[in-house]
């Protein structure tokens, strides 16, 4: 959690900024002002970033882009970094990318978002987006790890399988052991891939539920409390109770509330309000705190 404020930062909350580490991927979501310094405080090197993912072009979600991009070149990050953002904001991204003079040597590849669907598929999983309901074009993100199998040590031992043969069985699905065919299902059980969703500025809409469905970890804006629900609707935001309701309806395991309006002084009120409708784990995000994915489920 590099930053957890909304439109205006506070003494304790920086503008938005979230880094998700997933195997070899580092997804930097919505870097607002000060993200480069927050990365330093969090012990996050620029080389950890593999993708920059913007939900929309309001300042608290993108004004840190210039510093982050320039830092990629300053640190001579060797791998390509892909930037995703709403295609309608190409001009904004161009201004951010070239906001000041610097020697650009990093390999930054722009892949604007044209509409709903998958953005990238790789060994770690699939990154996809859906259009949200906000006064400017905005997209939410979802990352889904492929389902797999969990190998059972006792059953492997029973069949005399060890060392490189374990990997061979995982790749090929069947292994000849002393003239007997051992199937992958004989020595393993299903392992459900983990899922993550990132939902920022939006009113309640079908896309919010589609992104959140069955995820292990949902990071979602809860700018307002229910007492200001009319303001939330007017400006295209969610309340903490609405975020909790989404988590409950979608079977979310861990709910992370963030993007708090500076009008509220007591963060516990957000957890209490979401907890009225959601019985799972609730995290009220704080700057520089690390939130782990919950442990894997067996199936």
Phi and psi restraints in degrees (value plus and minus 20) as a CYANA .aco file:
   2 UNK   PHI    -103.8   -63.8
   2 UNK   PSI     -43.7    -3.7
   3 UNK   PHI    -185.8  -145.8
   3 UNK   PSI     122.3   162.3
   4 UNK   PHI    -154.0  -114.0
   4 UNK   PSI     -10.1    29.9
   5 UNK   PHI    -104.4   -64.4
   5 UNK   PSI     154.5   194.5
   6 UNK   PHI    -125.7   -85.7
   6 UNK   PSI    -146.7  -106.7
   7 UNK   PHI     -79.1   -39.1
   7 UNK   PSI     -58.6   -18.6
   8 UNK   PHI    -138.0   -98.0
   8 UNK   PSI     106.9   146.9
   9 UNK   PHI     -88.6   -48.6
   9 UNK   PSI     142.3   182.3
  10 UNK   PHI    -145.1  -105.1
  10 UNK   PSI    -196.1  -156.1
  11 UNK   PHI     -84.6   -44.6
  11 UNK   PSI     -45.3    -5.3
  12 UNK   PHI    -134.8   -94.8
  12 UNK   PSI     -27.7    12.3
  13 UNK   PHI    -150.0  -110.0
  13 UNK   PSI     103.2   143.2
  14 UNK   PHI     -99.7   -59.7
  14 UNK   PSI     145.6   185.6
  15 UNK   PHI     -74.0   -34.0
  15 UNK   PSI     144.4   184.4
  16 UNK   PHI     -67.9   -27.9
  16 UNK   PSI     137.5   177.5
  17 UNK   PHI     146.0   186.0
  17 UNK   PSI     104.9   144.9
  18 UNK   PHI    -163.1  -123.1
  18 UNK   PSI     108.5   148.5
  19 UNK   PHI    -133.8   -93.8
  19 UNK   PSI     103.1   143.1
  20 UNK   PHI    -127.4   -87.4
  20 UNK   PSI      98.9   138.9
  21 UNK   PHI    -114.9   -74.9
  21 UNK   PSI     107.3   147.3
  22 UNK   PHI    -164.2  -124.2
  22 UNK   PSI      86.5   126.5
  23 UNK   PHI      30.8    70.8
  23 UNK   PSI    -142.2  -102.2
  24 UNK   PHI    -109.0   -69.0
  24 UNK   PSI     -16.5    23.5
  25 UNK   PHI    -115.3   -75.3
  25 UNK   PSI     128.2   168.2
  26 UNK   PHI    -154.2  -114.2
  26 UNK   PSI      81.6   121.6
  27 UNK   PHI    -110.2   -70.2
  27 UNK   PSI      95.2   135.2
  28 UNK   PHI    -117.6   -77.6
  28 UNK   PSI      91.4   131.4
  29 UNK   PHI    -119.0   -79.0
  29 UNK   PSI     112.1   152.1
  30 UNK   PHI      26.5    66.5
  30 UNK   PSI      41.8    81.8
  31 UNK   PHI     -93.6   -53.6
  31 UNK   PSI      88.2   128.2
  32 UNK   PHI    -106.1   -66.1
  32 UNK   PSI    -192.8  -152.8
  33 UNK   PHI     -73.8   -33.8
  33 UNK   PSI     120.9   160.9
  34 UNK   PHI      63.1   103.1
  34 UNK   PSI     -16.8    23.2
  35 UNK   PHI     -81.9   -41.9
  35 UNK   PSI     -59.0   -19.0
  36 UNK   PHI     -79.0   -39.0
  36 UNK   PSI     -63.2   -23.2
  37 UNK   PHI     -91.1   -51.1
  37 UNK   PSI     -57.4   -17.4
  38 UNK   PHI     -82.7   -42.7
  38 UNK   PSI     -55.4   -15.4
  39 UNK   PHI     -81.7   -41.7
  39 UNK   PSI     -61.4   -21.4
  40 UNK   PHI     -81.4   -41.4
  40 UNK   PSI     -65.5   -25.5
  41 UNK   PHI     -85.8   -45.8
  41 UNK   PSI     -50.9   -10.9
  42 UNK   PHI    -106.1   -66.1
  42 UNK   PSI     -26.0    14.0
  43 UNK   PHI      54.5    94.5
  43 UNK   PSI      12.6    52.6
  44 UNK   PHI    -127.1   -87.1
  44 UNK   PSI      98.0   138.0
  45 UNK   PHI    -100.4   -60.4
  45 UNK   PSI     132.4   172.4
  46 UNK   PHI     -82.0   -42.0
  46 UNK   PSI     -46.7    -6.7
  47 UNK   PHI     -87.8   -47.8
  47 UNK   PSI     -31.2     8.8
  48 UNK   PHI     -94.8   -54.8
  48 UNK   PSI     -36.4     3.6
  49 UNK   PHI    -104.7   -64.7
  49 UNK   PSI     106.8   146.8
  50 UNK   PHI    -134.8   -94.8
  50 UNK   PSI     -43.1    -3.1
  51 UNK   PHI    -163.4  -123.4
  51 UNK   PSI     118.9   158.9
  52 UNK   PHI    -127.8   -87.8
  52 UNK   PSI     100.7   140.7
  53 UNK   PHI    -140.4  -100.4
  53 UNK   PSI      90.9   130.9
  54 UNK   PHI    -120.5   -80.5
  54 UNK   PSI     114.6   154.6
  55 UNK   PHI    -101.4   -61.4
  55 UNK   PSI     -57.7   -17.7
  56 UNK   PHI    -187.0  -147.0
  56 UNK   PSI    -199.8  -159.8
  57 UNK   PHI    -128.7   -88.7
  57 UNK   PSI      11.3    51.3
  58 UNK   PHI     -96.0   -56.0
  58 UNK   PSI     126.8   166.8
  59 UNK   PHI     -77.5   -37.5
  59 UNK   PSI     -57.0   -17.0
  60 UNK   PHI     -89.8   -49.8
  60 UNK   PSI     -25.5    14.5
  61 UNK   PHI    -132.5   -92.5
  61 UNK   PSI     -21.0    19.0
  62 UNK   PHI    -169.1  -129.1
  62 UNK   PSI     -28.0    12.0
  63 UNK   PHI     -92.7   -52.7
  63 UNK   PSI     -25.4    14.6
  64 UNK   PHI    -109.4   -69.4
  64 UNK   PSI     -24.5    15.5
  65 UNK   PHI     -77.9   -37.9
  65 UNK   PSI     -66.5   -26.5
  66 UNK   PHI     -76.2   -36.2
  66 UNK   PSI     -66.9   -26.9
  67 UNK   PHI     -84.8   -44.8
  67 UNK   PSI     -59.8   -19.8
  68 UNK   PHI     -85.7   -45.7
  68 UNK   PSI     -64.7   -24.7
  69 UNK   PHI     -84.4   -44.4
  69 UNK   PSI     -62.4   -22.4
  70 UNK   PHI     -86.9   -46.9
  70 UNK   PSI     -52.3   -12.3
  71 UNK   PHI     -87.5   -47.5
  71 UNK   PSI     -53.3   -13.3
  72 UNK   PHI     -78.4   -38.4
  72 UNK   PSI     -61.2   -21.2
  73 UNK   PHI     -95.8   -55.8
  73 UNK   PSI     -60.8   -20.8
  74 UNK   PHI     -78.2   -38.2
  74 UNK   PSI     -58.4   -18.4
  75 UNK   PHI    -109.4   -69.4
  75 UNK   PSI     -18.1    21.9
  76 UNK   PHI      31.6    71.6
  76 UNK   PSI      28.2    68.2
  77 UNK   PHI     -78.5   -38.5
  77 UNK   PSI     105.3   145.3
  78 UNK   PHI    -103.1   -63.1
  78 UNK   PSI     -46.8    -6.8
  79 UNK   PHI    -111.6   -71.6
  79 UNK   PSI     136.1   176.1
  80 UNK   PHI     -84.9   -44.9
  80 UNK   PSI     125.7   165.7
  81 UNK   PHI    -140.7  -100.7
  81 UNK   PSI     107.5   147.5
  82 UNK   PHI    -118.7   -78.7
  82 UNK   PSI     115.4   155.4
  83 UNK   PHI    -131.5   -91.5
  83 UNK   PSI     101.5   141.5
  84 UNK   PHI    -127.7   -87.7
  84 UNK   PSI     117.3   157.3
  85 UNK   PHI    -183.5  -143.5
  85 UNK   PSI     138.8   178.8
  86 UNK   PHI     -78.1   -38.1
  86 UNK   PSI     110.9   150.9
  87 UNK   PHI     -80.5   -40.5
  87 UNK   PSI     -48.1    -8.1
  88 UNK   PHI     -85.1   -45.1
  88 UNK   PSI     -34.8     5.2
  89 UNK   PHI    -126.0   -86.0
  89 UNK   PSI       5.1    45.1
  90 UNK   PHI     -73.8   -33.8
  90 UNK   PSI     -61.8   -21.8
  91 UNK   PHI     -84.3   -44.3
  91 UNK   PSI     -60.9   -20.9
  92 UNK   PHI     -82.5   -42.5
  92 UNK   PSI     -63.7   -23.7
  93 UNK   PHI     -85.3   -45.3
  93 UNK   PSI     -58.4   -18.4
  94 UNK   PHI     -81.1   -41.1
  94 UNK   PSI     -60.3   -20.3
  95 UNK   PHI     -85.4   -45.4
  95 UNK   PSI     -61.9   -21.9
  96 UNK   PHI     -86.0   -46.0
  96 UNK   PSI     -63.2   -23.2
  97 UNK   PHI     -84.1   -44.1
  97 UNK   PSI     -55.2   -15.2
  98 UNK   PHI    -136.9   -96.9
  98 UNK   PSI      21.8    61.8
  99 UNK   PHI     -89.6   -49.6
  99 UNK   PSI     -44.1    -4.1
 100 UNK   PHI    -173.2  -133.2
 100 UNK   PSI     151.1   191.1
 101 UNK   PHI     -95.1   -55.1
 101 UNK   PSI     110.8   150.8
 102 UNK   PHI    -183.1  -143.1
 102 UNK   PSI     143.2   183.2
 103 UNK   PHI    -112.7   -72.7
 103 UNK   PSI      83.1   123.1
 104 UNK   PHI    -105.2   -65.2
 104 UNK   PSI      93.7   133.7
 105 UNK   PHI    -140.1  -100.1
 105 UNK   PSI     -35.2     4.8
 106 UNK   PHI     -88.2   -48.2
 106 UNK   PSI     130.8   170.8
 107 UNK   PHI    -113.0   -73.0
 107 UNK   PSI      67.9   107.9
 108 UNK   PHI    -120.3   -80.3
 108 UNK   PSI     100.6   140.6
 109 UNK   PHI    -132.7   -92.7
 109 UNK   PSI      97.6   137.6
 110 UNK   PHI    -105.2   -65.2
 110 UNK   PSI     110.5   150.5
 111 UNK   PHI    -152.6  -112.6
 111 UNK   PSI      61.9   101.9
 112 UNK   PHI     -81.3   -41.3
 112 UNK   PSI     131.2   171.2
 113 UNK   PHI    -112.0   -72.0
 113 UNK   PSI     100.8   140.8
 114 UNK   PHI    -114.1   -74.1
 114 UNK   PSI     -45.5    -5.5
 115 UNK   PHI    -199.6  -159.6
 115 UNK   PSI    -194.6  -154.6
 116 UNK   PHI     -81.4   -41.4
 116 UNK   PSI     129.5   169.5
 117 UNK   PHI     115.6   155.6
 117 UNK   PSI    -193.9  -153.9
 118 UNK   PHI     -97.0   -57.0
 118 UNK   PSI     116.9   156.9
 119 UNK   PHI    -119.4   -79.4
 119 UNK   PSI     -56.5   -16.5
 120 UNK   PHI    -175.4  -135.4
 120 UNK   PSI     123.2   163.2
 121 UNK   PHI    -151.1  -111.1
 121 UNK   PSI     110.7   150.7
 122 UNK   PHI    -171.9  -131.9
 122 UNK   PSI    -194.8  -154.8
 123 UNK   PHI     -77.8   -37.8
 123 UNK   PSI     -51.9   -11.9
 124 UNK   PHI     -97.9   -57.9
 124 UNK   PSI     -46.4    -6.4
 125 UNK   PHI     132.4   172.4
 125 UNK   PSI    -182.8  -142.8
 126 UNK   PHI    -139.0   -99.0
 126 UNK   PSI     109.9   149.9
 127 UNK   PHI    -122.8   -82.8
 127 UNK   PSI     104.1   144.1
 128 UNK   PHI    -154.8  -114.8
 128 UNK   PSI     145.7   185.7
 129 UNK   PHI    -156.6  -116.6
 129 UNK   PSI     139.1   179.1
 130 UNK   PHI    -161.6  -121.6
 130 UNK   PSI     124.8   164.8
 131 UNK   PHI     -94.4   -54.4
 131 UNK   PSI     111.8   151.8
 132 UNK   PHI    -117.5   -77.5
 132 UNK   PSI    -196.1  -156.1
 133 UNK   PHI    -136.1   -96.1
 133 UNK   PSI      74.6   114.6
 134 UNK   PHI    -160.3  -120.3
 134 UNK   PSI     138.9   178.9
 135 UNK   PHI     -78.5   -38.5
 135 UNK   PSI     -46.0    -6.0
 136 UNK   PHI    -135.5   -95.5
 136 UNK   PSI     141.1   181.1
 137 UNK   PHI     -79.5   -39.5
 137 UNK   PSI     110.0   150.0
 138 UNK   PHI    -163.4  -123.4
 138 UNK   PSI     128.0   168.0
 139 UNK   PHI    -149.7  -109.7
 139 UNK   PSI     124.6   164.6
 140 UNK   PHI    -122.0   -82.0
 140 UNK   PSI     136.1   176.1
 141 UNK   PHI    -136.3   -96.3
 141 UNK   PSI     130.4   170.4
 142 UNK   PHI    -161.9  -121.9
 142 UNK   PSI     114.1   154.1
 143 UNK   PHI    -140.4  -100.4
 143 UNK   PSI     107.9   147.9
 144 UNK   PHI    -143.8  -103.8
 144 UNK   PSI     100.5   140.5
 145 UNK   PHI     -98.4   -58.4
 145 UNK   PSI     122.6   162.6
 146 UNK   PHI     -86.5   -46.5
 146 UNK   PSI     128.8   168.8
 147 UNK   PHI     -86.6   -46.6
 147 UNK   PSI     132.8   172.8
 148 UNK   PHI    -166.4  -126.4
 148 UNK   PSI    -176.2  -136.2
 149 UNK   PHI    -149.8  -109.8
 149 UNK   PSI     124.3   164.3
 150 UNK   PHI    -123.4   -83.4
 150 UNK   PSI      99.5   139.5
 151 UNK   PHI     -93.9   -53.9
 151 UNK   PSI     119.9   159.9
 152 UNK   PHI    -124.6   -84.6
 152 UNK   PSI      94.2   134.2
 153 UNK   PHI     -78.1   -38.1
 153 UNK   PSI     -61.9   -21.9
 154 UNK   PHI     -84.1   -44.1
 154 UNK   PSI     -61.2   -21.2
 155 UNK   PHI     -92.4   -52.4
 155 UNK   PSI     -54.7   -14.7
 156 UNK   PHI     -81.2   -41.2
 156 UNK   PSI     -63.3   -23.3
 157 UNK   PHI     -84.4   -44.4
 157 UNK   PSI     -59.2   -19.2
 158 UNK   PHI     -78.4   -38.4
 158 UNK   PSI     -56.3   -16.3
 159 UNK   PHI    -113.9   -73.9
 159 UNK   PSI     -16.3    23.7
 160 UNK   PHI      48.5    88.5
 160 UNK   PSI      14.7    54.7
 161 UNK   PHI    -127.4   -87.4
 161 UNK   PSI     108.3   148.3
 162 UNK   PHI    -176.0  -136.0
 162 UNK   PSI     153.8   193.8
 163 UNK   PHI      37.1    77.1
 163 UNK   PSI    -160.2  -120.2
 164 UNK   PHI     -80.3   -40.3
 164 UNK   PSI     -42.6    -2.6
 165 UNK   PHI     -84.7   -44.7
 165 UNK   PSI     -47.1    -7.1
 166 UNK   PHI     -84.1   -44.1
 166 UNK   PSI     -67.7   -27.7
 167 UNK   PHI     -83.1   -43.1
 167 UNK   PSI     -58.9   -18.9
 168 UNK   PHI     -83.3   -43.3
 168 UNK   PSI     -61.7   -21.7
 169 UNK   PHI     -84.3   -44.3
 169 UNK   PSI     -60.4   -20.4
 170 UNK   PHI     -83.3   -43.3
 170 UNK   PSI     -58.8   -18.8
 171 UNK   PHI     -95.5   -55.5
 171 UNK   PSI     -60.1   -20.1
 172 UNK   PHI    -120.2   -80.2
 172 UNK   PSI     -37.3     2.7
 173 UNK   PHI      64.5   104.5
 173 UNK   PSI     -34.0     6.0
 174 UNK   PHI    -171.4  -131.4
 174 UNK   PSI     127.7   167.7
 175 UNK   PHI    -161.7  -121.7
 175 UNK   PSI     114.3   154.3
 176 UNK   PHI    -104.7   -64.7
 176 UNK   PSI      99.2   139.2
 177 UNK   PHI    -142.9  -102.9
 177 UNK   PSI      81.3   121.3
 178 UNK   PHI      39.2    79.2
 178 UNK   PSI      16.9    56.9
 179 UNK   PHI      67.9   107.9
 179 UNK   PSI     -21.8    18.2
 180 UNK   PHI    -127.8   -87.8
 180 UNK   PSI     117.3   157.3
 181 UNK   PHI    -108.1   -68.1
 181 UNK   PSI      97.4   137.4
 182 UNK   PHI    -123.4   -83.4
 182 UNK   PSI     101.7   141.7
 183 UNK   PHI    -105.3   -65.3
 183 UNK   PSI     131.8   171.8
 184 UNK   PHI     -76.0   -36.0
 184 UNK   PSI     -58.7   -18.7
 185 UNK   PHI     -85.9   -45.9
 185 UNK   PSI     -39.0     1.0
 186 UNK   PHI     -92.1   -52.1
 186 UNK   PSI     -43.5    -3.5
 187 UNK   PHI    -147.0  -107.0
 187 UNK   PSI      -1.2    38.8
 188 UNK   PHI    -172.3  -132.3
 188 UNK   PSI     148.1   188.1
 189 UNK   PHI    -149.7  -109.7
 189 UNK   PSI     137.6   177.6
 190 UNK   PHI     -80.1   -40.1
 190 UNK   PSI     123.3   163.3
 191 UNK   PHI    -146.3  -106.3
 191 UNK   PSI      92.7   132.7
 192 UNK   PHI     -90.2   -50.2
 192 UNK   PSI     111.6   151.6
 193 UNK   PHI     -85.4   -45.4
 193 UNK   PSI     125.5   165.5
 194 UNK   PHI    -101.7   -61.7
 194 UNK   PSI     135.2   175.2
 195 UNK   PHI    -155.2  -115.2
 195 UNK   PSI     124.2   164.2
 196 UNK   PHI    -155.8  -115.8
 196 UNK   PSI     122.4   162.4
 197 UNK   PHI    -153.9  -113.9
 197 UNK   PSI     126.2   166.2
 198 UNK   PHI    -147.8  -107.8
 198 UNK   PSI      91.4   131.4
 199 UNK   PHI    -143.8  -103.8
 199 UNK   PSI      90.9   130.9
 200 UNK   PHI    -126.6   -86.6
 200 UNK   PSI    -170.8  -130.8
 201 UNK   PHI     -67.5   -27.5
 201 UNK   PSI      95.0   135.0
 202 UNK   PHI    -189.0  -149.0
 202 UNK   PSI     133.6   173.6
 203 UNK   PHI    -102.6   -62.6
 203 UNK   PSI     148.3   188.3
 204 UNK   PHI     -81.1   -41.1
 204 UNK   PSI     113.6   153.6
 205 UNK   PHI    -178.9  -138.9
 205 UNK   PSI     149.7   189.7
 206 UNK   PHI     -77.9   -37.9
 206 UNK   PSI     -55.3   -15.3
 207 UNK   PHI     -83.8   -43.8
 207 UNK   PSI     -54.4   -14.4
 208 UNK   PHI     -79.9   -39.9
 208 UNK   PSI     -65.9   -25.9
 209 UNK   PHI     -88.9   -48.9
 209 UNK   PSI     -58.1   -18.1
 210 UNK   PHI     -83.9   -43.9
 210 UNK   PSI     -59.8   -19.8
 211 UNK   PHI     -88.9   -48.9
 211 UNK   PSI     -57.8   -17.8
 212 UNK   PHI    -104.9   -64.9
 212 UNK   PSI     -33.6     6.4
 213 UNK   PHI     -75.8   -35.8
 213 UNK   PSI      96.3   136.3
 214 UNK   PHI      47.6    87.6
 214 UNK   PSI      -2.4    37.6
 215 UNK   PHI     -99.8   -59.8
 215 UNK   PSI     133.7   173.7
 216 UNK   PHI     -99.8   -59.8
 216 UNK   PSI     -53.2   -13.2
 217 UNK   PHI    -158.5  -118.5
 217 UNK   PSI     103.0   143.0
 218 UNK   PHI    -137.7   -97.7
 218 UNK   PSI      96.4   136.4
 219 UNK   PHI    -118.9   -78.9
 219 UNK   PSI      98.4   138.4
 220 UNK   PHI    -161.9  -121.9
 220 UNK   PSI     122.4   162.4
 221 UNK   PHI     -88.1   -48.1
 221 UNK   PSI     122.8   162.8
 222 UNK   PHI    -162.3  -122.3
 222 UNK   PSI      46.2    86.2
 223 UNK   PHI     -80.0   -40.0
 223 UNK   PSI     -57.9   -17.9
 224 UNK   PHI    -141.4  -101.4
 224 UNK   PSI     144.0   184.0
 225 UNK   PHI    -117.3   -77.3
 225 UNK   PSI     146.4   186.4
 226 UNK   PHI     -80.0   -40.0
 226 UNK   PSI     -49.4    -9.4
 227 UNK   PHI     -80.9   -40.9
 227 UNK   PSI     -40.9    -0.9
 228 UNK   PHI    -136.6   -96.6
 228 UNK   PSI      13.4    53.4
 229 UNK   PHI     -81.6   -41.6
 229 UNK   PSI     -53.4   -13.4
 230 UNK   PHI     -85.0   -45.0
 230 UNK   PSI     -58.5   -18.5
 231 UNK   PHI     -83.6   -43.6
 231 UNK   PSI     -61.1   -21.1
 232 UNK   PHI     -79.5   -39.5
 232 UNK   PSI     -65.4   -25.4
 233 UNK   PHI     -85.3   -45.3
 233 UNK   PSI     -61.4   -21.4
 234 UNK   PHI     -82.5   -42.5
 234 UNK   PSI     -63.4   -23.4
 235 UNK   PHI    -118.1   -78.1
 235 UNK   PSI     -14.7    25.3
 236 UNK   PHI      57.7    97.7
 236 UNK   PSI      29.9    69.9
 237 UNK   PHI    -153.6  -113.6
 237 UNK   PSI     155.8   195.8
 238 UNK   PHI    -131.8   -91.8
 238 UNK   PSI     138.1   178.1
 239 UNK   PHI    -118.0   -78.0
 239 UNK   PSI     146.2   186.2
 240 UNK   PHI     -83.0   -43.0
 240 UNK   PSI     -58.1   -18.1
 241 UNK   PHI     -85.3   -45.3
 241 UNK   PSI     -61.0   -21.0
 242 UNK   PHI     -82.9   -42.9
 242 UNK   PSI     -61.2   -21.2
 243 UNK   PHI     -81.9   -41.9
 243 UNK   PSI     -61.6   -21.6
 244 UNK   PHI     -84.5   -44.5
 244 UNK   PSI     -58.2   -18.2
 245 UNK   PHI     -84.3   -44.3
 245 UNK   PSI     -61.4   -21.4
 246 UNK   PHI     -79.7   -39.7
 246 UNK   PSI     -66.4   -26.4
 247 UNK   PHI     -81.6   -41.6
 247 UNK   PSI     -61.1   -21.1
 248 UNK   PHI     -86.4   -46.4
 248 UNK   PSI     -66.0   -26.0
 249 UNK   PHI     -86.5   -46.5
 249 UNK   PSI     -49.2    -9.2
 250 UNK   PHI    -120.2   -80.2
 250 UNK   PSI     -18.9    21.1
 251 UNK   PHI      49.4    89.4
 251 UNK   PSI      14.1    54.1
 252 UNK   PHI     -88.8   -48.8
 252 UNK   PSI     124.1   164.1
 253 UNK   PHI    -109.7   -69.7
 253 UNK   PSI     -70.5   -30.5
 254 UNK   PHI    -144.0  -104.0
 254 UNK   PSI     106.1   146.1
 255 UNK   PHI    -126.8   -86.8
 255 UNK   PSI     103.0   143.0
 256 UNK   PHI    -131.8   -91.8
 256 UNK   PSI      94.0   134.0
 257 UNK   PHI    -111.1   -71.1
 257 UNK   PSI     118.9   158.9
 258 UNK   PHI    -177.4  -137.4
 258 UNK   PSI    -193.9  -153.9
 259 UNK   PHI      42.5    82.5
 259 UNK   PSI      37.3    77.3
 260 UNK   PHI    -108.5   -68.5
 260 UNK   PSI     117.1   157.1
 261 UNK   PHI     -86.3   -46.3
 261 UNK   PSI     123.3   163.3
 262 UNK   PHI     -90.5   -50.5
 262 UNK   PSI     -27.0    13.0
 263 UNK   PHI     -91.3   -51.3
 263 UNK   PSI     -36.4     3.6
 264 UNK   PHI    -125.5   -85.5
 264 UNK   PSI     116.1   156.1
 265 UNK   PHI    -123.6   -83.6
 265 UNK   PSI     -34.1     5.9
 266 UNK   PHI    -136.1   -96.1
 266 UNK   PSI      80.3   120.3
 267 UNK   PHI     -80.6   -40.6
 267 UNK   PSI     -46.6    -6.6
 268 UNK   PHI     -81.6   -41.6
 268 UNK   PSI     -43.6    -3.6
 269 UNK   PHI     -85.8   -45.8
 269 UNK   PSI     -51.6   -11.6
 270 UNK   PHI     -87.4   -47.4
 270 UNK   PSI     -64.8   -24.8
 271 UNK   PHI     -83.8   -43.8
 271 UNK   PSI     -61.3   -21.3
 272 UNK   PHI     -83.3   -43.3
 272 UNK   PSI     -62.8   -22.8
 273 UNK   PHI     -88.0   -48.0
 273 UNK   PSI     -65.1   -25.1
 274 UNK   PHI     -85.0   -45.0
 274 UNK   PSI     -55.0   -15.0
 275 UNK   PHI     -88.2   -48.2
 275 UNK   PSI     -36.6     3.4
 276 UNK   PHI     -86.1   -46.1
 276 UNK   PSI     -43.5    -3.5
 277 UNK   PHI    -144.2  -104.2
 277 UNK   PSI     -30.6     9.4
 278 UNK   PHI    -147.5  -107.5
 278 UNK   PSI     106.2   146.2
 279 UNK   PHI    -118.7   -78.7
 279 UNK   PSI     -18.6    21.4
 280 UNK   PHI    -104.0   -64.0
 280 UNK   PSI    -189.2  -149.2
 281 UNK   PHI     -91.5   -51.5
 281 UNK   PSI     111.7   151.7
 282 UNK   PHI    -140.5  -100.5
 282 UNK   PSI     109.1   149.1
 283 UNK   PHI    -136.4   -96.4
 283 UNK   PSI     102.2   142.2
 284 UNK   PHI    -109.3   -69.3
 284 UNK   PSI      88.9   128.9
 285 UNK   PHI     -81.6   -41.6
 285 UNK   PSI     122.0   162.0
 286 UNK   PHI    -150.0  -110.0
 286 UNK   PSI     128.1   168.1
 287 UNK   PHI     -76.1   -36.1
 287 UNK   PSI     117.4   157.4
 288 UNK   PHI      51.1    91.1
 288 UNK   PSI     -11.2    28.8
 289 UNK   PHI    -108.4   -68.4
 289 UNK   PSI     119.7   159.7
 290 UNK   PHI    -117.6   -77.6
 290 UNK   PSI     111.4   151.4
 291 UNK   PHI    -135.8   -95.8
 291 UNK   PSI      95.0   135.0
 292 UNK   PHI     -99.6   -59.6
 292 UNK   PSI     130.6   170.6
 293 UNK   PHI     -81.9   -41.9
 293 UNK   PSI     124.3   164.3
 294 UNK   PHI     -85.1   -45.1
 294 UNK   PSI     138.3   178.3
 295 UNK   PHI     -75.4   -35.4
 295 UNK   PSI     130.2   170.2
 296 UNK   PHI     -80.4   -40.4
 296 UNK   PSI     126.7   166.7
 297 UNK   PHI    -111.0   -71.0
 297 UNK   PSI     130.7   170.7
 298 UNK   PHI     -86.2   -46.2
 298 UNK   PSI     -57.7   -17.7
